[in-house]
Amino acid sequence: MTTNGSFPSGSLVNVNVPMDINGLTDENLSGGGTQCVQVDNSGNFTGSGGLCGGGGGTSASTGTLTMFWDGGGTTLTTGTTYYVPIPSSGTIFGMTMTSNASDTISVYVSSATSASYAASGPTGIGKICASACPSITSGYYAHDQMLSGWSTSIAKDGVIGFVLNSATSATQLSIVVSYTKS
């Protein structure tokens, strides 16, 4: 596993990684929710699984919706859109973005109920981030818990959409939207 860039000291960053971490097996992980693992710089599993606790992890009452773009070694293509199912209703309370290259990146976030998406597909989805959409400015990392102007309510079995609005040098990008389940 390779990482590029740096994060503020004490940051908790949720990242989906392929299951090729040396020494990590199903037996190391138990329970539901987001699993926290410790991995050394050589990619070896060094810590026990378990639910993320405190400081931004998930619990039975919170969840995350994650999107990952991978340009396959080339700069990400703007306009690329992905849709992720929403497993439970709730209220969005934060988002975190990480990039593998210092860049200025923005992402539009939208959502739709299952009925609206089933009837109209992507045309039935509405932007929820107003003018304060997730963005990284000349860096690798952004975190926002204010979400000014966002429509933060999401519906179970609905869809959340992510549109890459701008990027100039990143080849990988992840965004994690955190929410309180209702």
KAMOCOR-V8206 format. One record per residue. N is the residue number from 1. SS is DSSP state (helix for helix, strand for strand, loop for the rest). NEAR is the number of other C-alpha atoms within 12 Angstrom. D_LAST is the distance of its C-alpha to the last C-alpha in Angstrom with 2 decimals. Layout:
n->N ss->SS near->NEAR d_last->D_LAST
n->N ss->SS near->NEAR d_last->D_LAST
This chain:
n->1 ss->loop near->18 d_last->35.46
n->2 ss->loop near->16 d_last->36.45
n->3 ss->loop near->20 d_last->34.72
n->4 ss->loop near->19 d_last->36.03
n->5 ss->loop near->18 d_last->35.39
n->6 ss->loop near->18 d_last->33.94
n->7 ss->loop near->22 d_last->30.81
n->8 ss->loop near->14 d_last->30.76
n->9 ss->loop near->7 d_last->31.60
n->10 ss->loop near->10 d_last->28.73
n->11 ss->loop near->17 d_last->26.32
n->12 ss->loop near->24 d_last->23.69
n->13 ss->loop near->36 d_last->23.57
n->14 ss->loop near->35 d_last->21.63
n->15 ss->loop near->29 d_last->24.18
n->16 ss->loop near->24 d_last->24.52
n->17 ss->loop near->20 d_last->28.03
n->18 ss->loop near->12 d_last->30.25
n->19 ss->loop near->17 d_last->30.87
n->20 ss->loop near->17 d_last->34.38
n->21 ss->loop near->24 d_last->33.91
n->22 ss->strand near->20 d_last->36.98
n->23 ss->loop near->22 d_last->36.30
n->24 ss->loop near->25 d_last->32.59
n->25 ss->loop near->18 d_last->32.13
n->26 ss->helix near->15 d_last->29.45
n->27 ss->helix near->11 d_last->30.64
n->28 ss->helix near->21 d_last->29.65
n->29 ss->loop near->23 d_last->25.96
n->30 ss->loop near->17 d_last->23.89
n->31 ss->loop near->16 d_last->20.35
n->32 ss->loop near->17 d_last->17.40
n->33 ss->loop near->23 d_last->15.53
n->34 ss->loop near->30 d_last->17.71
n->35 ss->strand near->29 d_last->21.15
n->36 ss->loop near->32 d_last->23.28
n->37 ss->loop near->33 d_last->26.99
n->38 ss->loop near->26 d_last->30.04
n->39 ss->strand near->23 d_last->32.69
n->40 ss->loop near->17 d_last->36.09
n->41 ss->loop near->14 d_last->37.96
n->42 ss->loop near->15 d_last->39.71
n->43 ss->loop near->21 d_last->36.56
n->44 ss->strand near->20 d_last->36.78
n->45 ss->strand near->23 d_last->33.88
n->46 ss->loop near->19 d_last->34.38
n->47 ss->loop near->20 d_last->31.26
n->48 ss->loop near->21 d_last->29.17
n->49 ss->loop near->25 d_last->25.90
n->50 ss->loop near->22 d_last->22.75
n->51 ss->strand near->25 d_last->19.28
n->52 ss->loop near->28 d_last->19.45
n->53 ss->loop near->19 d_last->19.36
n->54 ss->loop near->13 d_last->19.23
n->55 ss->loop near->12 d_last->20.24
n->56 ss->loop near->30 d_last->17.67
n->57 ss->loop near->31 d_last->17.10
n->58 ss->loop near->30 d_last->14.07
n->59 ss->loop near->24 d_last->12.88
n->60 ss->loop near->19 d_last->10.76
n->61 ss->loop near->21 d_last->7.75
n->62 ss->strand near->30 d_last->8.88
n->63 ss->strand near->36 d_last->10.52
n->64 ss->strand near->41 d_last->13.42
n->65 ss->strand near->44 d_last->15.07
n->66 ss->strand near->32 d_last->18.82
n->67 ss->strand near->33 d_last->21.91
n->68 ss->strand near->34 d_last->25.49
n->69 ss->strand near->33 d_last->28.68
n->70 ss->strand near->19 d_last->32.01
n->71 ss->loop near->22 d_last->35.20
n->72 ss->loop near->13 d_last->37.36
n->73 ss->loop near->15 d_last->39.44
n->74 ss->loop near->16 d_last->39.74
n->75 ss->loop near->24 d_last->38.00
n->76 ss->loop near->31 d_last->34.67
n->77 ss->loop near->25 d_last->35.08
n->78 ss->loop near->24 d_last->33.49
n->79 ss->loop near->18 d_last->31.82
n->80 ss->loop near->24 d_last->30.40
n->81 ss->strand near->24 d_last->27.06
n->82 ss->strand near->26 d_last->24.51
n->83 ss->strand near->27 d_last->21.40
n->84 ss->strand near->31 d_last->18.59
n->85 ss->strand near->27 d_last->16.22
n->86 ss->loop near->32 d_last->12.44
n->87 ss->loop near->24 d_last->11.31
n->88 ss->loop near->27 d_last->7.57
n->89 ss->loop near->29 d_last->5.61
n->90 ss->strand near->26 d_last->4.71
n->91 ss->strand near->29 d_last->7.39
n->92 ss->strand near->36 d_last->10.66
n->93 ss->strand near->28 d_last->12.49
n->94 ss->strand near->31 d_last->15.61
n->95 ss->strand near->39 d_last->18.05
n->96 ss->strand near->40 d_last->21.17
n->97 ss->strand near->40 d_last->24.21
n->98 ss->strand near->45 d_last->27.23
n->99 ss->strand near->40 d_last->30.56
n->100 ss->strand near->34 d_last->33.65
n->101 ss->strand near->29 d_last->36.02
n->102 ss->strand near->25 d_last->36.30
n->103 ss->strand near->28 d_last->35.36
n->104 ss->strand near->27 d_last->33.90
n->105 ss->strand near->39 d_last->30.98
n->106 ss->strand near->36 d_last->28.41
n->107 ss->strand near->43 d_last->25.62
n->108 ss->strand near->32 d_last->24.11
n->109 ss->strand near->41 d_last->20.42
n->110 ss->strand near->37 d_last->19.35
n->111 ss->strand near->40 d_last->16.76
n->112 ss->strand near->35 d_last->17.03
n->113 ss->loop near->30 d_last->15.43
n->114 ss->helix near->27 d_last->16.95
n->115 ss->helix near->18 d_last->19.36
n->116 ss->helix near->20 d_last->20.56
n->117 ss->helix near->26 d_last->21.12
n->118 ss->helix near->17 d_last->22.77
n->119 ss->helix near->13 d_last->25.05
n->120 ss->helix near->14 d_last->26.00
n->121 ss->helix near->20 d_last->25.18
n->122 ss->helix near->27 d_last->25.16
n->123 ss->helix near->15 d_last->26.63
n->124 ss->helix near->21 d_last->23.49
n->125 ss->loop near->30 d_last->21.39
n->126 ss->strand near->27 d_last->21.09
n->127 ss->strand near->26 d_last->21.35
n->128 ss->loop near->30 d_last->18.38
n->129 ss->loop near->32 d_last->20.22
n->130 ss->loop near->18 d_last->22.91
n->131 ss->loop near->17 d_last->25.93
n->132 ss->loop near->22 d_last->24.19
n->133 ss->loop near->35 d_last->23.53
n->134 ss->loop near->41 d_last->23.44
n->135 ss->strand near->35 d_last->27.01
n->136 ss->strand near->34 d_last->29.41
n->137 ss->strand near->22 d_last->32.63
n->138 ss->strand near->20 d_last->35.69
n->139 ss->strand near->28 d_last->33.97
n->140 ss->strand near->32 d_last->31.94
n->141 ss->strand near->35 d_last->28.59
n->142 ss->strand near->34 d_last->26.07
n->143 ss->strand near->31 d_last->22.90
n->144 ss->strand near->25 d_last->20.97
n->145 ss->loop near->22 d_last->18.25
n->146 ss->loop near->18 d_last->19.39
n->147 ss->loop near->28 d_last->18.61
n->148 ss->loop near->19 d_last->20.90
n->149 ss->loop near->15 d_last->20.67
n->150 ss->loop near->28 d_last->17.74
n->151 ss->loop near->25 d_last->15.42
n->152 ss->loop near->30 d_last->12.24
n->153 ss->strand near->28 d_last->9.73
n->154 ss->strand near->37 d_last->9.58
n->155 ss->loop near->28 d_last->9.46
n->156 ss->loop near->24 d_last->9.43
n->157 ss->loop near->21 d_last->13.15
n->158 ss->loop near->31 d_last->14.05
n->159 ss->strand near->35 d_last->16.33
n->160 ss->strand near->44 d_last->16.65
n->161 ss->strand near->37 d_last->20.32
n->162 ss->strand near->39 d_last->22.43
n->163 ss->strand near->37 d_last->25.98
n->164 ss->strand near->38 d_last->28.47
n->165 ss->strand near->22 d_last->30.18
n->166 ss->strand near->26 d_last->32.71
n->167 ss->loop near->34 d_last->34.15
n->168 ss->loop near->27 d_last->37.80
n->169 ss->loop near->24 d_last->38.33
n->170 ss->loop near->35 d_last->35.22
n->171 ss->loop near->27 d_last->35.38
n->172 ss->strand near->34 d_last->31.94
n->173 ss->strand near->49 d_last->28.63
n->174 ss->strand near->39 d_last->25.10
n->175 ss->strand near->42 d_last->21.92
n->176 ss->strand near->40 d_last->18.64
n->177 ss->strand near->45 d_last->15.52
n->178 ss->strand near->36 d_last->12.98
n->179 ss->strand near->35 d_last->9.29
n->180 ss->strand near->27 d_last->6.50
n->181 ss->strand near->25 d_last->3.80
n->182 ss->loop near->17 d_last->0.00
